[in-house]
């Protein structure tokens, strides 16, 4: 049998496998909805952040938040759909300038040849 006749068979196999995978997932592996349980994940939504991050998220003991620590050193608090994110705290700008100066100073001296 020439290769040109085998090629359509090999092209159909991945498509059949994909259809079989979808059907078997829905029948065999999909979790059932149990009576009396709360399926809250389907109601989840994404909260957009105005920066890169978050590095971490937390909630306080009264259920407030979420609080997000972002890459630039700020801590943001979610105030709801109407208000969005608000800055709750931030690191001192002197801390950033000092560490930047120290790194630049160390870099200058490490490049010198004695």
N, C-alpha and C positions, 0 to 999 in steps of 0.2 A: 504494500500500500504506500503510495507516494506521500511525502510530507504535507503537500497541499491539502490532502484529504484528512489528515490527522489534526491539522491546525484548528478547524472549527470545533472539534471535540474538546480540545484543551481550552478554547475560549469560553465554552459553555460551562465547564466544571467550576470555575470560580463564582459564576453567577448563581448556579444551583446551590453551591455551598453557602453563599451569602443569604439566599432566601431561606434555606434550612436553618441557619443560625438564628435569624430573626424569629422564625416560627417556634423553634425549640426554646428560645429565651422566654417568649411570652407564655408558653405552656408549662415548661419545667422549672425555670429559675426565677421568674418574677414573683416577688413576695405578695401574699394575699392580703387584702384589707380585712382585718379581724374586727368583728363587732365589738364595740365598746372601747376601741382605741382611738387616739387622736393622731391623725396624719397631718402634722403641722408643717412638714417639710415642703409640701406642695404649695403652702401659702407664703413661703419665704420670698424675700425680695432682695435685690442688690442695692446697697447704699453707695453711691459714687463718692469717691474721695477726691479732693482738689489737688492732691500731690501724689508722689510716688510712695508706695507703702501699702498698708501699714506694716510696721515692724512687729507690732503686737496689738491685741485688743483685749479689753477688760470690761467688766460691769461692776458697779459698786454693790454694797450689801443691801441697799434699798431697791435694787433693780434698775437704777439709773444707768444711762449710757446707751450705746457702747462708747467707750473711750478708746481712741486710737493714738498710739505713739507712732509718729511718722518719721521719715528719713531725715528731714531737716531739723529735728530736735523738738518740734512742737507736740503738744498733747491736745487732741481735738475731742470734743464731745458732741454727740449727735443729739440735736434738740428737737427732732421731729421733722416731718415732711415740710411744714411751713417755714421753719427756721433753718434747717440744714445743719451744717457743721459750724461750730464756734470754737475759737481758740480758748482753751482752758488754762494752759501753762506753756512756757517755753524756756529753753535754756538761755543762760546769760550770753549776750553777744561777746562779752569780754573773754569768755571761755573759748569760744570759737577762734577769735583773733589771736589769743595767746597760743593755742595749740598750732594754729597755722604758722605763726611766727617761729615757734620752736622747730617745727618740721622744716621750714624754709632755711633756718639758720643751720640746722644739722646737715641739710642737703648741701649747702654752700661749702661747709668745711669738709664734707666727705669726698668732694670732687677735687680737692687740692692735692697736688703731688708735692711731696717734701723731699 
